[in-house]
Amino acid sequence: MHMDRILTGHRPTGPRHIGHLVGTLETWAKLQDIYECFFLVADLHVLTTDYARPERIHDNICNMLADWLAAGIDPARASIILQSAIPEHAQLSLLFGMLVTVRRLERIPTYKEQVKELNLQPSLGLLTYPVLQAADILVYKANTIPVGEDQLPYIELAREIAHRFNQTFGQVFPEPEALLSQVARLPGVDNRTMHTSYGNAIYMCDTSEETTRKVMSMYTDSTRIHSNDPGHVEGNPVFIYHEIFNPNLEEVEEFKHRYRTGKMGDVEIKKRLAEVLNTYLAPLRERRAKFIAQPKMLMEILHSGTERARLISRQTIDEVQVCMGLSQRQSSTGYGVVGQYPGVFC
Ligand code: TRP
C-alpha cells in the first residue's frame, strides 16, 4: 500500500502549551494512522533568531519531545528527527538557494514583520529560513504538510521551488500541499493568541495548582461589570475553553444560558473550567512526567528516527547532485568520489 508522506515540525523553543496540544499535537497523533509521518525538531531554525544561547537548546528539545510523546506521537509509527543531525537538510537548502531570488524571499510576510520587529540588520540565515524549510520538506519528498495558517507562505515557496527544480532538471519532487489545522487558535489567558513569548500560555507541564491559578485570572467579558449583568458568550475565552475541554455538552449549554441571563458569575464558571481542564490534562501530565525523567530514552528515540530518515535524505541528495551536475555518484553509501572520477579533481 502506498501511503502519502507527511512532514511537519516545530522549532524547539521549550515546553508545549495547550494551544499546541489541541491545535497541532492531537491532530498529528491522529494522522499517524493514515500517513507515513516525519516529525521534525527544527533546531537549526531556532538559530535564525536566537543563536547566542546554545545552552538552552538541549533542555528545550527534551521538554518539547516529552510533550509530543505525551500527546500521542508514537515513535514506533512515526519518525521523530533532529534537523541538525541530518546534513542533507542544510545541503539541499544551499542548492535550493540557487533557484530562488533574494527579492522573492524579501517579500515573505513573516520575514518583513520580523525585520520590522528586530530593529537590526536581518541575517542571511533569517532570510533563507523558508528555503531551509522547503529543504526539510522536499528532502523526504513529503507531499502533505500539516501546518497552521501562518506557515502557508512557506509551503507556497516550497511548491515553487519543487516546480522550478522539476522544470529545469526533470521530475524529482512532489509539489507539497498544506493540510490546514481544523481547530481555531486557542486564545491565551489575556485573550490574545496563546504564545510562549506573551506570558499568556497554560503549559502541558503546569501543575494543577498553576493551571487553576491561570484559569482564575483569565480574561472574560470586559463589558460586564456586575456578576448579575447579562454576559457575552461569543468570543469569551472561558467559553471557548469549555467548548473544547468540557465533554459535558449539556452543562456547557446550561452555563451559556445562565451567563447570558446574568445568572452565572465569572468565579463560578472559571472554577468549573479549572476542574474540567485539570481532568483533561491529568493523564497527559502523568505521561509527560515519565518521559521527562528519562532524557536518555528521549535521545534514543530521536536518534533512531533520525537514522531512519537519513536513508531517504541521502538518496534525495544523491539524485539532486546528479541532476545539478555535481557528482555522478550513484550509490547512497559510496565514498571515494575522488577515486571514481579522478578527472574532476586533477
Ligand atoms: N517553521 C515551523 C515553525 O515555526 C517549523 C518548521 C521547520 C516546519 N521546518 C518545517 C514546519 C517543515 C513544517 C514543515 O513552527
Residues whose N, C-alpha, C, O or C-beta is under 5 A from the ligand:
A	BS01	LIG	L7 T8 G9 H10 R11 A42 Q133 D136
